[in-house]
Amino acid sequence: MDFLATVAISSAIVIVTMACGVLLYVLWDQGTGDERPILLDSLLRRQGERVAYRAIAAGGADFAAAVKQCVGCQEAAQCRAWLASGATDGYESFCPNAGFIQRAKRISA
């Protein structure tokens, strides 16, 4: 295997490991009794499975920041209502991660 292939595989492994680590930390942190849901996954999946996959795989530090922002978001009730509506557009008006989601949509296009 050549050097560039090794670097590419290693980078992908590091990114996926970081994303999993952030998710595990956030899930663990939720066990403290504070009800702070992570709705980002559902919101990304609403935009398409490919968008959700690319956001996680390519996100790295951006994905970690988006998860952290989602956990602390004050618009969780509005987000739940939007998710329940079945809509795919309209989250931009309340979601602090709208820019991250738009970037993920461009990456997966």
C-alpha positions in Angstrom: 0.0 0.0 0.0 1.4 3.4 -0.9 1.9 6.3 1.4 -1.1 8.4 0.2 -3.5 5.4 0.6 -2.2 4.8 4.1 -2.7 8.5 5.0 -6.2 8.5 3.5 -7.3 5.4 5.5 -5.7 6.6 8.7 -7.4 10.0 8.3 -10.8 8.4 7.8 -10.3 6.2 10.9 -9.3 9.2 13.0 -12.3 11.2 11.9 -14.8 8.3 12.5 -13.1 7.7 15.9 -13.4 11.3 16.9 -17.1 11.4 15.8 -17.8 8.3 17.8 -16.0 9.6 20.8 -17.9 12.9 20.7 -21.2 11.0 20.4 -20.3 8.6 23.3 -19.3 11.6 25.5 -22.5 13.4 24.8 -24.6 10.3 25.4 -22.7 9.7 28.6 -23.1 13.3 29.7 -26.8 13.0 29.1 -26.9 10.4 31.9 -26.5 13.1 34.5 -30.3 13.6 34.6 -30.3 16.7 32.5 -32.7 16.2 29.6 -30.8 17.6 26.6 -31.6 15.6 23.5 -29.3 15.3 20.5 -31.7 16.1 17.6 -29.0 16.8 15.1 -28.9 13.2 13.9 -32.6 13.2 13.2 -32.4 16.6 11.5 -29.5 15.4 9.3 -31.3 12.2 8.4 -34.3 14.3 7.4 -32.1 15.9 4.8 -31.2 12.4 3.5 -29.1 9.4 4.7 -26.2 10.5 2.4 -26.2 14.0 4.0 -26.1 12.5 7.5 -23.3 10.1 6.6 -21.2 12.8 4.9 -21.7 15.2 7.8 -20.4 12.7 10.3 -17.6 11.3 8.1 -16.3 14.6 6.8 -17.2 16.7 9.8 -14.4 16.2 12.3 -14.1 19.3 14.5 -17.2 20.9 12.8 -19.3 17.8 13.6 -18.1 17.9 17.2 -19.0 21.6 17.5 -22.4 21.0 15.9 -23.2 18.2 18.4 -22.1 20.4 21.3 -24.3 23.2 20.0 -27.2 20.9 19.6 -27.0 19.6 23.1 -27.0 23.1 24.5 -29.6 24.5 22.1 -32.6 26.4 23.6 -34.8 25.6 20.5 -35.2 21.8 21.2 -39.0 22.1 21.5 -39.3 23.9 18.2 -36.9 21.4 16.7 -39.0 18.4 17.9 -42.2 20.1 16.5 -40.4 20.6 13.2 -39.3 17.0 13.1 -42.8 15.8 13.9 -44.2 17.9 11.0 -42.3 15.8 8.5 -40.9 18.9 6.8 -37.5 19.0 5.1 -37.1 22.8 5.0 -37.7 25.5 7.6 -35.2 24.5 10.2 -33.0 27.4 9.0 -35.1 29.9 10.9 -34.4 28.3 14.4 -31.5 25.9 14.2 -28.1 27.2 15.2 -26.5 24.4 13.1 -28.2 25.5 9.9 -24.9 26.5 8.3 -23.3 23.1 9.2 -26.3 21.3 7.7 -26.1 23.4 4.5 -22.4 22.6 4.2 -23.1 18.9 4.7 -25.7 19.1 2.0 -23.2 20.6 -0.4 -20.6 18.0 0.4 -23.0 15.1 -0.3 -24.3 16.6 -3.6 
